[in-house]
Amino acid sequence: MRLKIRINSPVWTLQIFSALRPDLSSAQRMCSACQQRAVRMCRAHPPGRRKKIRPRLRRSAASGQAHATQGILHAVGDGVSNSAKDYCITYNSSWTTLPTSYTGAVYHKLQNLSSVWLCSESEVPTMGLKDKAVVVMVGNCSILDKAMIAQNRNAKMLLVASKDGLPPPKDNRSGYESLTIPIAYMKYGDILNMEQDVGRNIEVAMYSPSPPLFDYSMLVIFLISVFTVALGGYWSGVSELRFDVRFTSSSTYYISCTIGYAVGMILTLIILIVLTMGQPALLYLVPCTLLASSVVAWRRKEMKKFWNGGCYEIMEQTDNAVSEENIIRGDAQGAP
């Protein structure tokens, strides 16, 4: 997700970027709050949807159903410097129920078969798949066919490696009622890097933290934006550039505009949460600030001067020029 807010004043320009990336911290250092942050980052980049952000993708069709949910694969190895790491996955919530924490998840030894599709029994290695979390390549057959072969060989988990992001797991479940093992998609690049990241003898577990009720990064954006605008407005008042300071020596308009801007920011963030997509902030900021200032001008019976804006400055400069010219003429006439 990317939210860009640009505020223009005579010398102030504020750009706020809030970008969420699927870049998760080490699982050993994750507390409960970090787990919630991790799943938010996974859910910030749904597969195949860059412009519109949705935490879940639900679709029903004659050929099958998709209830795609973003989760996390927790990998633990025997590496020295970094023995654990999390990776983003997508799974079908109607097929699989995952725990909300990796501490309550069941770990299985990872067996990397990403060089095969696992679409037939002949692709099963001679050492078998018993009690393993199996990684196979996407394509050539249904993911349910792959999962059924893995389950028949006593595998405990199926991970399907995809080179094209994280597609939503979907298929017609009819005829696969006996299929019980968890199924998920993960990035092929993550599989290649996993041994380097966490070492060998890797064990993995899947979990899906509950989404937080409130994203505190939005509070930070709100405070930074309102503070910057208020500071810029205060500077304008000190420099006697503000309308209320030049005309009434009052901060009434300054306070009303700041409050209107804060209301506009709150409205922007609310719409952002409801629609789960980036919003043009000025669409809400401009009406709120303009309405607040207009109400103040109307109540103070200064609407005409407020509407004309800087005309009084031009008139003042004209009057000063005329006065100086009259003084010069008077001095010229009085000279002998």
Backbone torsions as a table, in degrees:
resi	resn	phi	psi	omega
1	MET	NA	141.8	178.4
2	ARG	-137.3	120.7	178.2
3	LEU	-114.8	120.4	-178.3
4	LYS	-117.9	122.7	179.9
5	ILE	-121.6	125.8	-178.3
6	ARG	-122.6	125.3	-177.9
7	ILE	-117.8	124.3	-177.7
8	ASN	-110.3	132.2	171.4
9	SER	-142.8	178.9	-176.1
10	PRO	-52.2	-40.0	-179.1
11	VAL	-131.8	2.8	-175.9
12	TRP	-111.6	132.1	171.3
13	THR	-136.0	123.6	-179.3
14	LEU	-117.3	128.3	174.6
15	GLN	-122.5	121.5	-179.6
16	ILE	-114.8	122.6	177.5
17	PHE	-116.7	122.5	172.5
18	SER	-116.3	102.0	-175.3
19	ALA	-116.3	128.4	179.3
20	LEU	-107.0	126.3	-179.0
21	ARG	-122.9	148.6	176.9
22	PRO	-76.6	69.4	-175.7
23	ASP	-127.0	93.4	-167.2
24	LEU	-94.5	151.3	-179.8
25	SER	-82.0	171.2	-179.7
26	SER	-64.1	137.3	-175.7
27	ALA	-68.0	-26.5	180.0
28	GLN	-67.1	-25.1	-177.7
29	ARG	-103.3	11.9	-175.8
30	MET	-88.5	125.2	170.7
31	CYS	-97.6	-174.5	-177.0
32	SER	-62.4	-41.1	179.7
33	ALA	-65.6	-35.9	179.4
34	CYS	-67.3	-34.8	178.0
35	GLN	-63.4	-40.6	178.4
36	GLN	-65.2	-39.8	178.2
37	ARG	-64.0	-37.8	-178.2
38	ALA	-64.2	-43.6	-178.6
39	VAL	-70.9	-29.2	175.3
40	ARG	-64.9	-38.3	179.5
41	MET	-68.5	-37.3	176.5
42	CYS	-64.5	-41.5	-175.7
43	ARG	-77.6	-9.5	-179.5
44	ALA	-73.9	-17.5	-178.4
45	HIS	-128.4	70.6	177.1
46	PRO	-60.8	146.0	-177.6
47	PRO	-62.1	129.5	173.6
48	GLY	76.5	6.1	-178.7
49	ARG	-132.6	95.7	-176.4
50	ARG	-91.5	-32.2	-174.7
51	LYS	-88.2	-30.1	-175.8
52	LYS	-119.4	128.6	-173.6
53	ILE	-104.7	123.8	177.8
54	ARG	-135.4	130.9	179.6
55	PRO	-69.7	-24.9	179.9
56	ARG	-136.9	147.9	177.2
57	LEU	-121.1	113.5	-177.8
58	ARG	-118.9	127.4	-179.8
59	ARG	-149.8	138.3	176.0
60	SER	-117.9	139.6	179.4
61	ALA	-149.2	168.1	-178.2
62	ALA	-64.9	-30.8	-177.2
63	SER	-83.3	-11.8	-179.8
64	GLY	161.3	-169.6	-177.6
65	GLN	-131.2	152.5	174.6
66	ALA	-131.3	120.3	173.0
67	HIS	-125.0	70.7	-171.5
68	ALA	-79.6	130.3	178.1
69	THR	-131.0	139.9	178.4
70	GLN	-84.9	134.8	178.8
71	GLY	-135.7	-167.5	-176.1
72	ILE	-133.0	135.8	172.3
73	LEU	-101.9	118.4	-179.6
74	HIS	-97.2	118.3	-176.8
75	ALA	-112.8	132.8	179.4
76	VAL	-125.6	129.4	179.7
77	GLY	-130.7	-167.6	-179.0
78	ASP	-104.2	21.7	177.8
79	GLY	-65.9	156.3	-176.2
80	VAL	-86.9	-50.3	-173.6
81	SER	-83.1	-31.1	-175.5
82	ASN	-146.9	90.3	-170.1
83	SER	-92.5	0.8	-179.9
84	ALA	-150.7	145.4	179.0
85	LYS	-158.1	156.8	179.4
86	ASP	-111.6	146.3	179.8
87	TYR	-132.7	145.9	179.2
88	CYS	-76.9	141.4	176.9
89	ILE	-137.8	163.3	168.3
90	THR	-122.8	137.9	179.0
91	TYR	-139.3	165.5	-179.6
92	ASN	-96.1	112.5	-175.6
93	SER	-67.1	-18.6	176.7
94	SER	-82.9	-15.1	177.2
95	TRP	-96.9	-37.0	-170.0
96	THR	-133.1	137.6	172.5
97	THR	-111.5	121.8	-176.8
98	LEU	-107.1	150.9	174.2
99	PRO	-68.6	162.1	-178.4
100	THR	-88.0	-3.8	-179.9
101	SER	-145.0	146.4	178.7
102	TYR	-70.4	-18.8	178.9
103	THR	-69.1	-24.9	178.8
104	GLY	-101.4	7.5	-178.2
105	ALA	-90.8	159.4	178.5
106	VAL	-95.6	130.7	-178.0
107	TYR	-95.6	144.0	177.0
108	HIS	-136.2	147.0	179.6
109	LYS	-68.8	134.2	-176.7
110	LEU	-83.7	133.3	174.3
111	GLN	-122.8	114.4	-174.7
112	ASN	-86.5	107.1	174.6
113	LEU	-118.1	35.4	-176.4
114	SER	-68.4	-4.4	175.9
115	SER	-85.8	-5.3	-179.9
116	VAL	-127.0	163.4	177.9
117	TRP	-91.4	-23.1	-174.6
118	LEU	58.2	51.6	177.8
119	CYS	-102.6	-1.3	177.1
120	SER	-150.4	159.9	-179.4
121	GLU	-63.9	-24.6	-178.7
122	SER	-67.7	-17.4	179.9
123	GLU	-88.2	-2.8	177.7
124	VAL	-75.5	128.4	-178.9
125	PRO	-67.1	160.5	-176.9
126	THR	-66.8	-26.9	180.0
127	MET	-75.2	-8.2	176.6
128	GLY	81.9	179.7	-177.2
129	LEU	-123.9	15.7	-172.8
130	LYS	-60.8	126.5	176.6
131	ASP	60.4	27.3	-177.7
132	LYS	-109.0	154.1	166.4
133	ALA	-95.5	109.5	-168.6
134	VAL	-97.8	134.2	175.3
135	VAL	-108.7	122.9	177.4
136	VAL	-129.0	167.6	-178.1
137	MET	-87.0	145.4	178.5
138	VAL	-71.4	151.3	173.2
139	GLY	105.9	171.0	175.5
140	ASN	74.2	-18.5	174.6
141	CYS	-166.4	174.1	-178.6
142	SER	-67.0	146.8	176.7
143	ILE	-65.6	-25.8	176.8
144	LEU	-72.2	-34.1	174.4
145	ASP	-63.3	-43.1	177.6
146	LYS	-60.9	-45.2	-177.7
147	ALA	-65.2	-37.0	-179.6
148	MET	-66.0	-41.0	177.5
149	ILE	-63.7	-43.9	179.6
150	ALA	-62.6	-43.0	-179.6
151	GLN	-66.3	-39.9	178.5
152	ASN	-62.4	-25.3	176.9
153	ARG	-97.2	19.5	173.1
154	ASN	67.5	26.8	171.6
155	ALA	-73.0	154.5	-176.5
156	LYS	-106.3	-11.3	-177.1
157	MET	-161.6	143.0	176.4
158	LEU	-121.2	124.2	175.1
159	LEU	-115.0	124.0	-177.7
160	VAL	-104.0	117.8	-177.4
161	ALA	-82.1	129.4	-178.7
162	SER	-122.1	134.7	176.8
163	LYS	-88.7	-7.6	-177.5
164	ASP	-115.0	59.3	178.0
165	GLY	75.0	-150.3	-178.2
166	LEU	-121.0	92.5	-179.9
167	PRO	-72.0	157.2	176.4
168	PRO	-75.5	129.3	177.0
169	PRO	-65.1	121.8	-179.4
170	LYS	-148.6	144.8	176.6
171	ASP	-179.4	164.8	176.7
172	ASN	-80.5	116.5	-174.3
173	ARG	-78.3	-10.0	-178.7
174	SER	-59.8	129.6	-179.3
175	GLY	91.2	-3.3	-179.8
176	TYR	-121.4	30.6	-176.9
177	GLU	-62.2	-26.1	-178.8
178	SER	-82.9	-3.3	-178.2
179	LEU	-77.4	122.9	-174.7
180	THR	-126.8	-14.8	-175.4
181	ILE	-73.3	149.0	177.6
182	PRO	-65.7	141.7	179.7
183	ILE	-128.1	135.8	179.8
184	ALA	-152.9	153.6	171.4
185	TYR	-95.9	144.4	170.3
186	MET	-143.1	163.8	-176.3
187	LYS	-74.0	138.9	179.3
188	TYR	-63.0	-36.2	178.1
189	GLY	-62.8	-34.0	177.6
190	ASP	-66.5	-36.8	177.5
191	ILE	-63.2	-42.6	-178.9
192	LEU	-65.6	-34.5	-176.4
193	ASN	-90.4	-9.2	-172.0
194	MET	-62.8	-44.0	-179.0
195	GLU	-63.9	-36.9	177.3
196	GLN	-70.0	-32.2	-177.3
197	ASP	-75.4	-45.4	-171.5
198	VAL	-119.5	-4.4	-179.5
199	GLY	97.4	-167.0	-179.4
200	ARG	-96.9	-176.3	-177.9
201	ASN	50.9	55.4	-173.1
202	ILE	-82.7	135.5	170.3
203	GLU	-117.9	141.6	-174.9
204	VAL	-130.0	156.2	174.9
205	ALA	-147.8	147.4	179.4
206	MET	-107.1	141.6	174.1
207	TYR	-151.9	164.3	-177.5
208	SER	-142.5	94.9	-179.1
209	PRO	-61.0	147.8	176.8
210	SER	-68.2	140.7	-179.8
211	PRO	-67.1	144.6	179.9
212	PRO	-69.2	152.9	178.9
213	LEU	-73.2	-26.5	-177.5
214	PHE	-144.9	135.6	178.3
215	ASP	-93.3	109.9	-174.7
216	TYR	-71.2	-15.2	176.0
217	SER	-64.3	-28.4	177.7
218	MET	-67.2	-34.4	176.9
219	LEU	-64.6	-39.2	177.8
220	VAL	-63.8	-44.4	177.5
221	ILE	-59.3	-43.4	-179.5
222	PHE	-61.7	-47.9	-176.9
223	LEU	-65.4	-42.7	-179.4
224	ILE	-63.9	-46.1	-176.5
225	SER	-65.5	-47.1	-178.6
226	VAL	-65.9	-41.2	179.6
227	PHE	-61.8	-43.1	-178.2
228	THR	-65.8	-42.7	179.0
229	VAL	-66.3	-41.5	178.6
230	ALA	-63.8	-40.1	178.8
231	LEU	-66.5	-41.6	176.8
232	GLY	-63.5	-39.9	177.4
233	GLY	-66.1	-37.8	177.6
234	TYR	-64.7	-42.2	177.5
235	TRP	-60.4	-39.8	178.3
236	SER	-61.8	-37.4	178.5
237	GLY	-68.0	-40.6	177.8
238	VAL	-63.0	-37.4	-179.4
239	SER	-84.5	5.3	-179.9
240	GLU	57.5	38.5	176.4
241	LEU	-101.7	-11.5	-176.7
242	ARG	-82.5	147.5	-177.5
243	PHE	-60.1	-48.1	-175.1
244	ASP	-67.8	-34.9	179.5
245	VAL	-69.6	-42.8	-177.7
246	ARG	-71.8	-29.5	-172.7
247	PHE	-100.7	-42.8	-173.0
248	THR	-121.5	-4.0	-175.9
249	SER	54.3	40.8	-179.0
250	SER	-132.5	159.2	178.7
251	SER	-105.2	18.0	-175.5
252	THR	-61.6	-46.8	-178.9
253	TYR	-68.7	-37.4	178.1
254	TYR	-60.5	-45.6	-179.3
255	ILE	-67.5	-42.5	-178.7
256	SER	-65.4	-39.6	178.9
257	CYS	-66.3	-40.4	178.9
258	THR	-63.4	-42.8	177.4
259	ILE	-64.9	-42.2	178.6
260	GLY	-63.1	-37.9	177.7
261	TYR	-65.8	-42.0	178.5
262	ALA	-61.8	-41.7	177.3
263	VAL	-63.4	-40.8	178.2
264	GLY	-63.7	-38.4	177.2
265	MET	-65.7	-42.6	178.1
266	ILE	-61.5	-43.3	178.7
267	LEU	-62.9	-40.2	178.3
268	THR	-59.9	-46.4	-178.3
269	LEU	-68.4	-34.8	177.9
270	ILE	-64.8	-46.7	178.2
271	ILE	-62.7	-36.8	177.9
272	LEU	-60.5	-42.9	180.0
273	ILE	-69.4	-42.5	-176.0
274	VAL	-67.6	-45.7	-176.4
275	LEU	-88.8	-10.1	-179.7
276	THR	50.9	42.9	176.5
277	MET	-154.5	154.2	-178.2
278	GLY	-57.8	146.4	-177.6
279	GLN	-122.4	144.5	171.7
280	PRO	-73.7	104.9	-170.9
281	ALA	-59.3	-37.8	-177.6
282	LEU	-63.5	-21.9	177.4
283	LEU	-61.1	-26.5	-179.9
284	TYR	-107.5	-31.2	-176.6
285	LEU	-71.4	-44.9	-176.5
286	VAL	-62.8	-50.1	179.3
287	PRO	-61.5	-38.5	-177.4
288	CYS	-67.2	-45.5	179.9
289	THR	-69.0	-40.3	179.3
290	LEU	-66.3	-40.2	179.7
291	LEU	-66.2	-42.6	179.7
292	ALA	-61.7	-45.5	179.9
293	SER	-66.4	-38.1	-179.3
294	SER	-66.3	-39.7	178.1
295	VAL	-63.0	-43.0	178.5
296	VAL	-63.1	-44.8	179.4
297	ALA	-62.6	-38.7	179.7
298	TRP	-67.6	-41.9	-180.0
299	ARG	-67.9	-31.7	-179.2
300	ARG	-91.2	4.4	-179.9
301	LYS	57.5	40.2	179.6
302	GLU	-121.2	22.1	-174.9
303	MET	-62.2	-38.6	-178.1
304	LYS	-64.4	-47.2	179.2
305	LYS	-67.5	-36.6	178.5
306	PHE	-66.2	-38.6	-179.9
307	TRP	-68.1	-39.1	-180.0
308	ASN	-72.5	-17.4	174.7
309	GLY	67.1	-114.5	-173.7
310	GLY	-89.4	13.3	-178.0
311	CYS	-62.2	-34.5	-177.6
312	TYR	-66.1	-28.9	177.5
313	GLU	-68.3	-41.5	178.9
314	ILE	-64.3	-42.0	179.0
315	MET	-63.9	-39.1	-179.8
316	GLU	-64.5	-42.5	178.6
317	GLN	-64.7	-38.5	178.7
318	THR	-64.5	-44.0	179.3
319	ASP	-62.2	-40.7	178.9
320	ASN	-64.5	-40.4	179.3
321	ALA	-64.8	-41.4	179.2
322	VAL	-64.2	-42.0	-179.8
323	SER	-63.2	-43.2	178.4
324	GLU	-63.2	-38.1	179.3
325	GLU	-66.4	-39.3	178.8
326	ASN	-65.5	-38.2	179.4
327	ILE	-64.2	-42.4	179.9
328	ILE	-64.4	-41.6	178.7
329	ARG	-64.5	-40.5	179.5
330	GLY	-64.2	-39.5	177.9
331	ASP	-65.6	-37.4	-179.5
332	ALA	-67.0	-39.3	-178.7
333	GLN	-72.2	-32.5	-178.0
334	GLY	-80.5	-11.4	-178.7
335	ALA	-74.5	142.8	179.8
336	PRO	-70.4	NA	NA
